[in-house]
Amino acid sequence: MPYTATLLAAASDQQGPGDTIRIVLVVSLVGVALLAWFLLRGYRDKDNND
């Protein structure tokens, strides 16, 4: 985890805060997609998984 914080700090120093916010948004969207997949996979019909 500290490695990620170091990368974000380096990115903000070199490119400004706008790119750091963009990175955080992309990571958040990927996390939401994975969470949705994890939660929704429980709703599939288990009778047809022969």
C-alpha positions in Angstrom: 0.0 0.0 0.0 2.8 2.5 0.7 4.1 1.8 -2.8 0.8 3.0 -4.3 0.8 6.2 -2.2 4.4 6.8 -3.4 3.3 6.4 -7.0 0.4 8.8 -6.6 2.6 11.4 -4.9 5.1 11.1 -7.7 2.4 11.4 -10.3 1.0 14.5 -8.6 4.4 16.2 -8.4 5.2 15.6 -12.0 1.8 16.2 -13.7 -0.4 18.2 -11.3 -3.4 17.1 -9.2 -5.7 16.6 -12.2 -4.0 13.4 -13.3 -4.0 12.1 -9.7 -7.7 12.6 -9.5 -8.1 10.8 -12.9 -6.1 7.8 -11.6 -8.2 7.6 -8.4 -11.4 7.7 -10.5 -10.3 5.0 -12.8 -9.2 2.7 -9.9 -12.5 3.4 -8.2 -14.5 2.5 -11.3 -12.6 -0.7 -11.7 -13.3 -1.5 -8.0 -17.0 -0.8 -8.4 -17.1 -3.1 -11.4 -15.4 -5.9 -9.6 -17.7 -5.4 -6.5 -20.8 -5.5 -8.8 -19.5 -8.7 -10.5 -18.9 -10.3 -7.1 -22.3 -9.4 -5.7 -24.3 -10.2 -8.8 -22.7 -13.6 -9.5 -24.7 -14.9 -6.5 -27.9 -14.3 -8.4 -27.2 -16.7 -11.3 -29.5 -19.8 -11.6 -27.6 -22.6 -9.9 -29.9 -25.3 -11.4 -28.5 -24.8 -14.9 -24.8 -25.2 -14.0 -24.7 -29.0 -14.7 
